[in-house]
């Protein structure tokens, strides 16, 4: 069930850190594309990785998303996922680049461009989180896929009984146009305890 894996104070601290990190991601993306990008975060939800009753109403297994997935490993290991509905991904590409997008599925050029955009967001987002937590991680190469979110979650935790899924519902504001998407953080059981420890240290400090 949502929020049972973090207490109220831990969740509030994590929400604040994620907001700071998304602001850093927005600034980084703005500088590169030379267009102001604002990332608003209406809410953050926390689920156990096997909580189908909580996750499925948000991410129907039948619905596919354009995703950029990036694994990271270090003091804290996990996976970051940028996820947009295909039409939202096309709209984001159109607003941030000179590419004329199709009204259909993402083609090779469009998917490559979305991978680059997702990589910029992930790197700035995770980099800011790392700085706030004061630790170092190594990143794997980003991967683009059009899949369902439950598929990504199941694949990430296939060798582990349980983990944590943090869902950040986001709204990208570009040239006055709003585009809804999601940024997910996936942590395995052993990393949950480390995350809680670091959050408690920040709260006590």
Protein Blocks (a to p, Z undefined) as FASTA:
>chain_A
ZZklpcfklmmmmmmmmmmmmmmmmmmmmmmnopacddddfbacdddfklmklmmmmmgf
kbccdddddddddjbgcdddddddfklmmmmmmmmmmbdcdfbdcdfklmmmmmmmmmmm
mmmmmmmmmmmnopaddddddddddddfklmmmmmmmmpfbdcdddddddddeehiacdd
dddddddfklmmmmmmmmmmmmmZZ
